[in-house]
Structures are given as C-alpha cells and as structure tokens.
Amino acid sequence: MTTNALSFEPVRVEREVETISRPSLSYWQDAWLRLKANTRAIVSLYLVIGLLLFTVFGPWLWQVDSSAQDLDQISAPPGAERAVTVVDEYRPWQGATATPVAGAGGELQAPASLSVAGDATTRAVRLQWSAAPDAGGYRIYRSIFDTAPDGALGLPLGDVLDPTTVSFEDRLDLQPLTYHYSVVTLDDRGREATGYTSVPVEVTRVITAAQAHAKGLIDSADVVRPGDVLKLQMHPLGTDYLGRDMLARLMHGARVSLFIGIVAPFAFVLVGIFYGSVAGFMGGRVDQLLMRFADFVVALPFLLFMILFRILFNVQPGDNSILPMMVAMVVLSWPAVARLVRGQILQIREEGYIGASRLLGAKTNYLVLRHMIPNTMGVILVTLTFAVPSAIFTEAFLSFIGMGVAPPTPSWGSMCNEGLKTMLTTPHELIFPAAFISITVLAFNLLGDGLRDALDARMRATE
Amino acid sequence: MSEAAAENLGQGTTWNASALLQLLYLGGFGVLGLGFILWALAQWNEGGAGDAADYATGTVTLAMSQEPPQLDSTRSTDQVSIAVLGHVMEGLLRYDQDDQLVGGVAERWEIGETSATFWLRSDARWSNGDPVTAHDFVFAWRKALEPANVSEYAFILYGIRNAEAVNRGEQPLEALGARAVGDRQLEVEFARPLPYFDKLTAFCTFNPVHEAFYESTAGAYGADADKLLYNGPFVIDQWIHGASLRLKKNPNYWDADRIRLNVIDYAYITSDPLATINLFKDGKVALTSLNAENLTDAMQQRWKIHRFADGSVFYLGLNHRPGRPTSNYHLRKALQAVHDPGELVYKVLKLPGNVPTNSLFPVWLKGVRGSFRQEYPAPKHHPDDARGRELLARALAELGLAELPPLVMLIGDTPTSKKQAEYYQNLFKRKLGIDIKIDAQIFKQRLAKMTSGDYDIVAAGWGPDYDDAMTFADLFTSWNENNRGRYANPVLDAAVDVARSSNDPQTRMDAIAKVQKIIYEDVVVLTQFERGSVYVAHPRLRGVVRRSVGTDPDYTNAWIAPVGG
C-alpha cells in the first residue's frame, strides 16, 4: 500500500468547545437583567416613571387651576356630597321683634320656643324665638353635636343686646349638616341665665343662578329655576383650606418638588464626579489641597447659605426662592460625591488593566473617560438615586419653614405645612402630600438599592 | 470558594450569637436608662404644678404669646406689655369688673372745661413702701414726652397744655400743664376741651413712675423683675427671660383685700396658638384662645366656649405715598368694589365673633346718646365686579400703564394672616387681574416696613386706647404717627379738629360721622372686620374680665372656686 499525498486528509479541528452557549451580555444588559429580577426595584422604577408622567402630563389632563378657590367647598374631603339647590338672590332680612315681657321676678327663663324662619340654607339660617320675661338680651349658640347630655352649647355665634329683637341670622361657615342651635337669655348686665332652648336645624346647600353661571356649573344659555339641583365642581382628592383642588395642587407641587429633587442632585453629582476624579487621578499635593477644600465646604451650614443666596439673588418678599435653593444645594452638597468618586478612582488607578492600557499608550483623557468613570458608575448612580429623596426632603423642609416657594405656588412641603394645622379635623389635607413625599422617597430609595445590587460588578462574578 | 464561604458563614453565626447577647444586654440597659431619664424629666416637669387653677394655693397658670417687650410704662406700645402693666401698675383711674371707671390711685376727681383735678388716696403705696404721690405722675408724663425718650405713645398726652410743644423739644419739660399741688393733689390743664380725659388716665402711658427708683436703674427701668417698682395689685416675682413670668400678690397694694388670687404664673411663653390649646387640653394652662381650625375639636370636648369682641377693627391699609399705585383714587375704588368683607369673615376666617364691617368705627363706641353706629350707620357696600374692572381701566389710564405691576401685600407671620393674604391674592387676581406678592414679616419688621412705606397694601388693625370715638377718628390725620400710609386730607383733618376741640356731643359726633364717610368714600383703607376672639377657660377659674378697652384679659378680680364649688 503506497501512501501519497492523497492518502492524507487534513484533521478537522472542532472548535465547538470555545462556543459561547448564551448570547454575550454587555455590562448594562446584565445589570438590567438583574434589576428586572428584583421585584421591589422594578415596582419602584414604575412608580418613579408614573410620578414623572403625573408631573409632566397630569396638568394637561386635569386642567384645573391650582390656585382657583372654590369657597363653597372649603376643606372638602374626597367624595364629599356635591348636590346643590338653586335659589333666588339673597335678600336682607329685617328680623323679628317682640314687645319685652315683664316677668314675675325670680330666675330668668330661656325663651319658650325657638324656630327657623324660612329655609335653612348654607347661605343663612334665620332663627326667631319667643320673648323671655325680663330678658336684657339673648345669646345664640351653635353646635354640630347634640346639646342634650351636659348642656355643652358649642360656639357662641353672637349676642342680641336689645330685648325687643328676638331673631338672629347666622351666616358663619354653614355646611350642609344638622346643627343644634340654642338660645340663652341674658340679664340686663349681659350675664347668662342657666336654662337654654335648643332646636336641631338641617341645612341644605344652595347657590344662586348667577353664582352657578360664574362658577361654570351651567352654560350661560341654560335656564335654571329655584329648586333645581345642580352639582358643584368635582374635586377627586378633595380641597384645601381655601377650597383649592388638591389634585391640581399636588400635580403643580410635584413640578416644584421633583424639579428640585432631580435637577439639583444631577448638578451636584456632575460637579462631584469632575472634582473627585481630578483629585483622585492627580493624587499627591493636588489631591490633598482639593480634598481639604472639600472638607471645608462640608463644614458650611446649609441654612445660613440658603439665606445668603436669597439675599445674593435679590429674592424679593413674595418671590419663589427655587433658584437660590438649588444653587445652595449644588454648592454645598457636592463634596460627598467628590469623596466617593475620588476613593474609587484612587483604587482603580492602581488596577492592572489601567497599567496595561497605559503601556499601550492610552492618554489620560481616554483612561479617565473609558476606564475609570464607567467603573465608578455603579457608585455614582446609587448616590444619585439616594440624593434625590434627600433633595426632595430638603425642599419640603424649606417650604415647610417658609423659605421655599411663595404662595400661591404649591409644593408638597408647603402643602404639608398647611395641612398640619387642620390635621385633626380634615386629615386629607395633610395625608395626600405626605403620602406623595413618602412614596416618592421610598421609590427612589428602593430603586437605588436595586441599582446598587444590579450594578455591583463583584456580584456579577459570584453568580 | 464555596467551602470558604461556608466557613465564613459559620464564623459569622458564632460571632453573631455572642454579639447578639451583648447587644441585648447593652440594649436593655440603654432602654432602661432612657426610660429613667424620660421618667425623671416628666417628674421634674410636673414638679408641684398641680391644677392650672389651683384652689389651695390660689395659683392660676397661663401662657403668654411673647414675653413683654417693654415694661417701662412711658414707652410701652404692645398688648402683652400693656396687659402685664395692667396687673402690676395702677393709674389714677381704672376699670372695674363691670367695665365702669372707678378710682385707682385717685380717690376723687373733677374734670372741668379746661382743667382737671385729682385727689390721691393716702394709702396708695409703691412696693418698697413709699407713698404714691402726685409728683410720680408728673414725672412719668414728662418722661413720656421727653424727646430723648422717643415714646411712640407720647401723642396720647397731647390733650394736656404744652404737651405737643414739649414733645417736639420746643418747650422745656417744666412747661407741661400738669402740676403737683402737694403730695396728694394733681392739677392738669388742657390744651383743648378734653371731656374724655378721665378715660385716658386709665391707659398705661398715664401710669405713675417713682422718680428716684427710675434714676437708680440707670436706663434699665422695666428690663427685669427688680428693675421695676410696682403700685398695682401684683408684683413680678420671678422673670426668667424667654421662659416664664410669675406675678405675686402685692401686700403693699392699698386695696389688697379685693385681690383673691395669690399667684399668676405665666409658665409658658409660646407664640404658637396650637401649642397653647394643647396645653389647655392637658390641663397645664387655665385659659386659651381658640382658632378656627380647633372649633370642632372644642365642641367635641364639650368645653364651654366664650366669645368677646376685643374692640379692634381690622383693615387693609393702603399706601398713599406719591408714586405708589395705591395713591391713585380709582385703583383704590376698584379694589374696594370687589372687596367683600362678609365673604372673608364667613367663609375664610370662619371664627365666630369677627363681624364684617364697612366702617372704621366699631359698634361698641358711644355716640350722642346711644350707640354711634346706630345714630350714624356704616356706609352701604355692595361688591360689584364689573364696576371694579371699569374703575381699574380708568386707574390704568390715569397712571399711564398698560398693566399694573404686582402689588406687595405686607402681612404678619401668623397662619391666619397668611390664609387671609392667599384669599386676597386670588380675589384680586380673579376679579381684577392684579398680581399680589405676599410679604410675611414678624411684627417688629412689619411695623418698620409700614413706617418706611415699603408696601402697597398692609393687613393691619387698630385697637382702642381709650373709650371714645376719637381713638379711631384721629388715626388717619396728617399729624398722626400711626397713619402709616401717610394719608393726607385737609377735609378729614378739619373734621377731626372740630371733633377734638368741641365739648358738644352732637357737634363732635357729626364731625366723626364725616370722618367715617371720608374713610369709606375716599378708600383710605379697606375695612374688613371687628375682631372677635373665642376662648375657653378652666371651669373653676371665675371672674376673669375680657374687655375691649384697658387690661385684657384682666385677672385682678378673678378667683378660683373650690373643687365641686
């Protein structure tokens, strides 16, 4: 058997051992995959996106003026009854008079009867009563609770210091509720007798046709007659202490809160990255100098600078101080980021691949931009997401103490401040802005948490 | 790798177990320690406080809104100082529990056409035992008028002969028409008829000052508890600046038997009305005002709620200085046309007791025979938006502007004034398209800005100093320092001149009615409401007098009923 060249065949090299079974993933793709696996972080991400949509597109969808005051629905909770009856124009009431009755002496008696004249409406409740013997005057009380068990009569509405007048018109903050009115007789020196006469009064909410037109409840072409029932404007989240729509205010407030919460951290993180990478990369004396200056900035008090910037920016009373607030935040908050970035850069500078890259002739710019900053990205992103809630809190705090936005501009912080005063009677004025701050801060924190886990290169290695 | 990890884990758990135990120990001690500190603090805080109105010791505990800024009676201007002075000092006359004028240091008095005479009681004493003499009054009044003393209330003495000239430094102090005839007789000559001089003497600027003591304090008179000499029912026993102020019954007071409280303890100084209400709820203070937000709560607590008109009138002051937009008559008229005091009071402020008004003169003022406002009704006012816009167009044409620059509204820093300002901001924007910038300032700063004219509109109020319509009527005269908007109108000045120089009630009231009309027609200010106040008191604290003119609240006649009494 002869062998020649044809007897030979080239060996087929099977290179399949080297094949990558799964598609290769970039750093970001991998991070995204791991972020997706983290339910908390994903929910937070959707929340953050939702909040941004709420802020940017909300006011287009819900076109209610955030400073319009609906004085018929002050501090109305969400879902409050909105039915209102049309009535005629208001006409002044002459009241009722009676001849004073001389008594047989002895103790002063409360009026024998107390009744409502005409309809009891949110516009006015007109009371009249029978003259009490020897009365020097009368005092009228109103309560939203029953007076019966212990004679707690509630609010003193007014005094009638003329015994011939036996009527009183109440126009004070009438709501469609049942009120308990009481009348107490006064002696001629204005002291109260012990007894009282009480009557429960159910008040209906009313509006005149002219007011309904002015408020846009009906078209000008519509004809309404007294007795017709209309609906007042809808306020899905209720109204505040001046009848302003809470939903519209929350949306406009979010613009301020999120604007500061996102723009300020971005700005100071950028400053911090630049400053920190310069210090870290240069090292030595420059690093010492730069970082000592950073230490100095850390020691500066924020509130004092906030006030100084207000003066510097010539913020007139009644102007918003959003710009000085942002400048103060940027000027004073960057050192934390700078320190973090510097630490990272110092560490990365000594890594082997940096040395290799340098040997291959990489320039400083390339080293910093291609190797160092991307490797600190994880830390930076996390800092950023944690800086957002703290900036929102700072804005809320400054608006809370009255150094932030000026009325009528709302912000979540100033809304909390206003809602706090009526926390016990109308809690929705505090709960909604407080909930929005809490949810936003929580969402950013959880997202930051998730990002830290997803972007950590060392965790990638252990999987 | 996995082994190493397991090992680490193992080490971790053992470390954790011992650390947990240690942590538990430390945490336990920590919690115990903290608990003890809290407990000790609570004990210390409650130390001997007892009830806010304590029958056994005759002590009533209260809160005040700020510590008295000026207890030198010749220079006091604010309500807190005047209220404290009302308890520790006594003038020639005072108001009793029925608001009647009765003798204080003066035993009897005569008010004539051109002069008045006061005879002082022999048993009136200072807290150091010295008798209160007519010289003390003459000294105090001269001091109040002394140009170097810069008393803001000097003008209240101007009814006395030569007082104005003395205050301007044109005449020596000795020229003042007040003279001591011996120790116990005081002669006063008037610059013009002064039928209400007796009412004036109850005001704190007329209080006596002990000359020798005043000089011994070397300029610090009234700055501390021992820098004051007292002649009233109480003395300041202890004054911890910024924290508390305690008044004690004055044994040297001539009418000490009348005083039934032993101690008035202003244990809390807080400007937060909510804090005071909470203190009342906890039984720490015996009296507190309520605000609109707390009324429902107060009804629910079934407290006995009281109401009283404090006598003051609130208004939006306008800046009449030339160059200010508000100096334009038609602009002021436009603001007035859309202004609705009823809406503000009934829907925004929501506090019973506030009464909407179109007049600068409150309803309680006396007229010729009966009530001034019944004899001379307030101007009728109907808000009319269309007319407001018309007037604004005329104003803009006169000012030569296409659009009005934002107007600055100067307000106080209380929650209520902010709420009110936001209401006006929206009202003027919606109805007239005028932008309002809100400038919230603390009281002192607001006053400084009012004086320098650094505003367009200011939320202000005026409380009466004495029980006569003149206390309101001369407010906007060209010579009054309190006319902060610098309104100047010869017709108004002339009317006030007539009212203050006449002795005939009819002539005086006719002239004051003219002032009432000018203030509305020329829109000197936009009147809002007569302020009422709503308060709750400890059920066993009796005899507290609330009044519109004079010391308020007045505890000098108060007493504490025993439990069950």
Boltz contact constraints between the chains, C-beta under 6 A:
constraints:
  - contact:
      token1: [A, 67]
      token2: [B, 426]
      max_distance: 6.0
  - contact:
      token1: [A, 69]
      token2: [B, 426]
      max_distance: 6.0
  - contact:
      token1: [A, 71]
      token2: [B, 347]
      max_distance: 6.0
  - contact:
      token1: [A, 143]
      token2: [B, 299]
      max_distance: 6.0
  - contact:
      token1: [A, 144]
      token2: [B, 299]
      max_distance: 6.0
  - contact:
      token1: [A, 145]
      token2: [B, 299]
      max_distance: 6.0
  - contact:
      token1: [A, 152]
      token2: [B, 302]
      max_distance: 6.0
  - contact:
      token1: [A, 154]
      token2: [B, 299]
      max_distance: 6.0
  - contact:
      token1: [A, 155]
      token2: [B, 305]
      max_distance: 6.0
  - contact:
      token1: [A, 155]
      token2: [B, 352]
      max_distance: 6.0
  - contact:
      token1: [A, 156]
      token2: [B, 305]
      max_distance: 6.0
  - contact:
      token1: [A, 156]
      token2: [B, 307]
      max_distance: 6.0
  - contact:
      token1: [A, 157]
      token2: [B, 352]
      max_distance: 6.0
  - contact:
      token1: [A, 171]
      token2: [B, 346]
      max_distance: 6.0
  - contact:
      token1: [A, 172]
      token2: [B, 346]
      max_distance: 6.0
  - contact:
      token1: [A, 172]
      token2: [B, 352]
      max_distance: 6.0
  - contact:
      token1: [A, 173]
      token2: [B, 350]
      max_distance: 6.0
  - contact:
      token1: [A, 242]
      token2: [B, 422]
      max_distance: 6.0
  - contact:
      token1: [A, 317]
      token2: [B, 439]
      max_distance: 6.0
  - contact:
      token1: [A, 318]
      token2: [B, 437]
      max_distance: 6.0
  - contact:
      token1: [A, 318]
      token2: [B, 438]
      max_distance: 6.0
  - contact:
      token1: [A, 318]
      token2: [B, 439]
      max_distance: 6.0
  - contact:
      token1: [A, 407]
      token2: [B, 422]
      max_distance: 6.0
  - contact:
      token1: [A, 407]
      token2: [B, 438]
      max_distance: 6.0
  - contact:
      token1: [A, 408]
      token2: [B, 425]
      max_distance: 6.0
  - contact:
      token1: [A, 421]
      token2: [B, 293]
      max_distance: 6.0
  - contact:
      token1: [A, 421]
      token2: [B, 415]
      max_distance: 6.0
  - contact:
      token1: [A, 422]
      token2: [B, 293]
      max_distance: 6.0
  - contact:
      token1: [A, 424]
      token2: [B, 297]
      max_distance: 6.0
  - contact:
      token1: [A, 425]
      token2: [B, 296]
      max_distance: 6.0
